[in-house]
Amino acid sequence: MVTVNPPLRGRAVSPRMVLDAGFMRRTFLLIGLFLLLTAPFSSDPLAFAAGCFVPWIVLSLVGKPTMPAAVIFYFLWQWAQVFSRVLQSMVDGEPLGAGLYGQYVVNAYWYMLASIVVLALAFRMVLGGLPSPSPEEESAHRDWRPLDLFLLYCGTLVLAVACGYATRLIPALSQQFEAVSRLKIVAEFLLFTTVLSTGRGGKFMLAAVLVEILIGFSGLLSDFRGVFIYLAVAAIAARLALSVTSILGGVVWLSVLMALALFWTAVKVDYREFATGGEETQHLSIPLSERLAYLGSLAASPGTIDWGLASYALLSRFAYVDIFGSVIDYQHSARDPNPGRQWQEAFDHVFKPRFLFPDKAALSDTETYARLTGADPTEVVRGSTSISVGYMGENYVDLGFPGMLLGILAIGLGIAGVLRYFMRSRLPWMVRQGIVLAFIYNVAGTGVELSLPKLFGATIMFFLVYALLVKFALPIGLKWLHTRAGKDQPQPS
């Protein structure tokens, strides 16, 4: 019989198998061993075999009882963007180095895997010794009423919409508004963990999921995937008991996510052209009702969609190695004459806030992409989208390899330091985890695609905004939840 890892302080030992970091570490070890048998039949046996075991290595480093559950998403998401390139090469029937950028894609693959392991080492250094919560802090969310958490979610949803309008009115404060809007993630996470922990309020959880999917499809950038991520992280944080029902639920969760992702991949080009009125812009010009009706008409005729083509397009879009390979290729022939430019520009952008420097140039990932790869951005992207070389590629331009690993280590220490600050705050355990999830999704929702300026800016601004919210705003909401539950608010230890 398999038993769970030693529980956090205050939790009774249970022989049941649960979804936690320990279970996922063992699962990925088994997956790695199984895939190892198929490695000799792949186009790149060594790259395939090594990539299979990176999740197990990373989870062995960060899979500690007090590590925030969102950290698992952080690493698996970025690993998947790298490893999927090997899967794409198997579909193509050719090795990694057989493409346009040749050996440079192979180099990029290994550099990115090494960067992910270095990030995990940084997280282990900073977060490995987090203290366990008190029994009261760990179980506080179980007393809250799902109805109240759903109302809290609705309130933060309105707040997020208001922040979106405020961003358009005051662009100089866009990062501040973006950080505040992430309170919706905290509320969703608390609703999900409470429902999964207690078995009460499933209808409220389902309603929140459906609302998020609907809202996600109403925009340009497929934000519907976020709610699936929050739900998965909540299941890990709640240490969901594994049973036939929960396993079937996981299969349904994954199936729905993949179906929506494939549908979006198949229709997004036509939908974006419709939603923007055919203009090369990211601004929506068609009313919401008409956009949803347009998507509904596409969903009603699935036979017109080439699902095989959509599957390959999703895989190739998700894999983010070739772009890094194109950076390595171009830098070998036309290295940037200003060493350290990417880090310098990132710091300049962060420490020159727009409300003090209104003439500061806007960030353009596409312009940076063109400069670092030598490509003509008008030939590879449309006006309604953008493309980024990602923070790993920018690190390589400044520091080369293996020097870039020092930059990656510094990034990991900075992100983990912010996580440690909030995980050491005097809040209920799940509230801390919810804040960490909001932060992780804010800085890593797009994975390795995020540029250095956006990474630094989002990290610093989130920290400043939430340090204030933790001190002044969250205690009010927690007091309301405890009062509605008929409980005295637990005193922080």
N, C-alpha and C positions, 0 to 999 in steps of 0.2 A: 504493500500500500504506500502511496506517495503522500507525504505530509507537507504542510506549508512551511515556509521559512519561519524562524523565530519571530513572533509578533512584536509589534511596538508595545511599549510599556502600557499597562492597563488593559490589554486585550487578552482574553482567555485563549489558551492554546486550543486549536481546533484541528482535528485530523482531516478535515475536508480539503480538497484541492481547490485553490482559488487563483484568480487571474491577478498576478502581481509580477514584479520584476524577476523574482526567482523562477516562476513558471515560464516566463518568456525567455529567460536565459537558457533554461533546459530545452525549451522547444526549438530555439534557434540553433542550439548545438545539434539536436537530432536532425533538423532540416539541413544543416551544413554537412553532416556526415552522409545523409542521403544524397544530397546533390553532388558530393564528392565522387560518388560512383558514376555520375553522368558527366563529370568534368572531362574525361578523355574523349568524349564524343562532341565536345563543344569546339567552336572555332578558335578559342583562346583558352586552353586547359588550365594554365597556371593562373591567369587573371580571373577565370571563373571560380577556381578552387579558393583562391585567396579572398575574393569578394564574398563567397558563401559564409566565411567564418568571421567577417568583420562585425556583424551584429552580436555574435556571441562574445567576441573580445570586448566590444564596447559595453555590453550589458554586464560583463564580469567586472568592469571598472566602475560603472555608475549604478549598478543594480543593488543599492544598499537599502535597508528598511526605511530610512528617513529621507531618501532621495525623492524629490517631487516627481510625481508620475509624468508630468509634462516633459521631463527630460528624456524619457523613453521615446516620445514622439519626435523630439528635436533631433535625436540621432538617427532613428530609423527612417525618418523622412529624407534626410540628407543622404544617408547611405543608399536608399532606394533610387534617388536621382542619379547616383553614380553607377550602381550595379545594373540598372536597367539598360545601360549602354551595351553590356555584354550580352544581355538577352536580345537586344536589337541586332547585334552582329550575328547571333544564331539564326534569327529570322531572315536576315539578309544572306546568310550562307557564306559570309566572308569574315576574315579576322578583323580586329579593331584597326590594325594598321593599313587596311586595304582601301580606306576611304580617301577623301580629298586631302586631308591633312596628314595622312600616313602615320609614321611613328610618333608624331607629336600627340595624337589622340591616345596612343598607348601610354605615353609619358603622363598625360593629363589624368588618365584613369588611376595610375599608381599614386600620383601626387595627391589626388583628392582622397583616396582611401587613407593615405598616411595622415592627411590633415584631419580627417574624422577621428582617427585614433588619438592624435595629439589633443584635439578638443576634449575627448573623453578623459585623458590624463589631467587636463586642466580642471575639469569639473570634479574629478576625484580629489584633487589637491585641495580645492576650496570647500566642497560640500561633503566630503567623506566623513567628517566628524560632527555632522549636525546632531544635536541632542534630540531624544524622543520627546513627543508632547506628553503632557499630563493626561490622565484618563478623561478629565473634563474637557480639555481642549480637543482631544481626539474624537469624542463622541457628541460634541455639542450639536452638530448638524442633524443628528437623529431626532432631536426634539422639535425641530422646526416643521411647520405645516407645509406640505406641498403647495396648497393653495396660496399661502403667503409668498412662497418662493416664486410661484408663477406670476403673482402680481408684481413682485420685485423685478422679475424678468421683463414684464410689460413696461414697467416704468423706465428701466434702462434701455429698452428698445426705443421708446419715445426720445430718450436722451440722446441715443446714437443718431437718430434721424435729425434731431435738432443740431447736433454737432456737425453733421454733413452740410446742413444749410449754413451754419456759422462759418464753416471752412470756406465756402464760396463767397461769403460776405467779407471775411477777414482772412485772406490767404496767408498773411504773415504769421498767423497763429494756427496753421494747419496741423502741425505736429502736436500741439497741446490739445486741440480738439480731438485729434485721432486717438490720443492716449485716453482721454476721458471716455470716449465712445466704447473703449474696450471693457468698461464696467459691465456691459451686456454679457461678455464672455464669463465674467466672474459669476453673475447671476445664473446663467445657464448651467454652469458647472455645479453650482450649489444645488440647483434643482435636480440635476441628473444624479449626483452622488447621493442625495437624500432619498430619491425614489429607488435607486438601485440598492441602497443600504437597508431600507426599511420595507420595501415592497409596496409602499403606499403612494398613490398619486400618479399612477402610470398614465392616466389620460392627460394630465397636465404636461408630462414629459413629451408625449406624442404630439400634443398641440404645439409645443415649442419647436419640435423638430420640423413639423410641417410648415410652420410660419417661416422658419429660417430657410428652408428649401425654396419656398415661394419667393422670399425676398432675394435670395441668392440668384435666382434665375431672372430677376427683373433688371439686373445690371448688365455690365459688359464683361466682367472678369470672373465669372463662375465662382462666386463666393459661397455657393451652396455647400461646398466640401467642408467648410469650417465646422458645421454642426456635427458632422460625422466624426471629426477629430475630437471635438469636445466630449462627445458621448463615449468614445473609446478611452480617452484619458480618464474620464470619470469612472468607468468600469474598473480600470486598473487601480485608481486611487481608493475606490470603495472595496477593493479586493473581492470582486464579485465571485460568488461560489460557482464553480463549474459544474453544470448539470446538463442533461439532455436539452432542457428548455433554453438555458443560457447559450449553449453551443449553437442550437438552431437559430437563436436570435442573432448570434454573431454572423452566421452564414447569411441570414437575411440582410443584416447591416452591410456586409461586404458586397452582396449581390446588388442591392439598391444603389450603393455608392458607385460601383463599376458601371451599372446601367446608365445612371445619370451622367457619369463622366464621359461615357462613349457617346451618349446622345448630344451632350454639349459640344464635344469635339467635332461631331458630324455637322452641327448646325450653326456653330458660333460665327463663322465668317459671314454667312447670309444674314444671321440675326443681327450682328453688329452693324452691317450695312443698312438694314432696315431700321434699327433703333436710332441710328445717328442721321437718318435721312439721306444716306449716301455721302455724307461729308467726311473728310479726313480729320476726325476729331474724336475726343473721348467724351464729349458732351451729348447726353441723350436729348433727342428732339421729338420723339414719338411718345404719346401718353402711355402710362403704365398699362391701362386696360387693353390698348391695342397691341402692346408688346407681348403681354401674356396671351392674348388671343392668337397672335402669330405663332408663339411657341406651342400653344395647344394644337393648332392646326398641323404643325410639323410632327408633334407626338402622336397625333391621331392617324398618321400614315407611316408607320415604321417600315413598311415594305419598300419605301422609296429611298431609304438610307442604306448606303453600302457599309455594313457593320464591320466587315473585314478591313476596309480602308480606314475606317474610323479607329479601329483597334491599333493599327500600325501607326497612325498619326498621333494617337495618344501616347504610345510607347516612345516614339521618336521625340515628341515634344517634352515628355517628362525627363528623358535622359538629358543630362546637361554637361556631357563630357566634350563633345565636339567643339563647343564654343570655347572652352578652355584650350583645347587643342589648337584652334585657330589663333588664339592669343600667343601661344608658344611659337607657332609657325612664324607669325609676323614679327615677333620680337627678336627672333634669330637674325632676321634680315634688316630690321629697322627698329632697333631698340630705342625706347624713349630716352632722349638726351638729358632729361631731368630726373635723376634717380630720387626715389622717394616721393614722386609727385602725387601718387594716389593717396598715400597717407596724409601728406601735407594738405591737399585739397579737401580731404575728408574733415580734418581738424578745422581748417579755415571755415568750412561750411557750417560746422556745428557751433563754433564759438563766435560766429558772426550772425546772431539771430536776425531774422528778416525785419522784425519790428524796430530794430535799431539800425539795420542796414537795408533799407527798402530797395536799394539799387542792386542788391546781391543777385547774381544770375540764378535762374531756376535750374534745378538738377535735371539733367537729361542723360538717362542711361544709354539711349541710342547714340548720342554724340560720343560718349565715352567708348561705346562698343566700336564705333567707326574708327576712332583714333587708335585704339589698341589692337584692332584686327586688320586695319587697312581696307575695310569693306565699305561699300556705298550703302548706307542704311536704307535708302529709298528702294533698293533692289531686293531687300530681304524682309522688310516690315511695312505694315500699313500705318497710316496716321492714327488709327484707333488703338494701336498697341505699341509696345516698346520692347526693347531687348537689352539685356545687361550681360556683361561678361562674368558678373558675380564677384563676391569678395575674395574668393580663392584666386581667381584669375588676376585681380588687381594686386593681390599680395605677391604673386609671382612676378608681375611686371616690375615691382619695386625691389624685391629681394631675391628673385631667382629661386632655385631649388638647390640645397635644402633650406636656404635662408628664409623662405616663405613660411616654414614651420614655426619660426620664432614669432612671426606676425600672427599666425593662427593661434599659437599658445597665448599671446597677449589678448587676443579677442576672447578666447575661452575663459581666461582668468577674469576679464571684465564682465562678461555675461554671468558667469558663475558667482561673481561678487555681488551683483545685483540680486540674484536669486537668494543668496545667503542672507542678505539684509532683510528681505521680506519673510523668509522662512524662520528667521529669529525674532520676528515681531510678536507682540503679545496679542495674538488673535487666535480664534479657533483654527484647528489644524486644516480643515478643508477650505477655509477662507484664504489661508496662506497659499494653499495649493492652487486655488482659483486665480489668485493674483499672479502666481508664477505661470500658469497656463496663459493668461492674458498677455503677459510679457513675452513668453516664448512665441506665441502666435504673432505678436506684433513685430518681432524681430526675425522670425524664422518661418513665417507662414508660407513664404515663397521658396524656402530652402536655400540652396546654394546660389540662387539667382540674385540675392540681395547685394547691393553695392555697398562699398565701405562707407560713403557719406550717409546713406540711409540707415545702415546698421548702427553707426555711432550716434546719429541724431535720434533715432528711435530709442536706443538704449538710455541715453542721458535724459531725454525728455520724459520717458516713461518713469524713470526713477524719481525725478523731481516731482512730477504730478502725483504719483501714487504715494510718495512719502507724505505729501500733504493730505491726500485722501484718507490714508490709514490713520492719520492723527486726528482729523477733524470730521470727515464725512462717514466713514465706515462704522465708527462706534454708534452713530445715530441709527443706521440701518440695522445693526446687530441688536441694539436695544429693542427696536420695534419687533424684530423676529422673535426674540425671547419673551417679550411681553405678550405677543399674540399666542405664543405657545403655552403661556401660563407658567413660565419658568423664570427664575431669577437669572440674570446674566451671569455666567461663570466668571469668577475672578481670575485674571491671568496669573500664572505662577511666576 
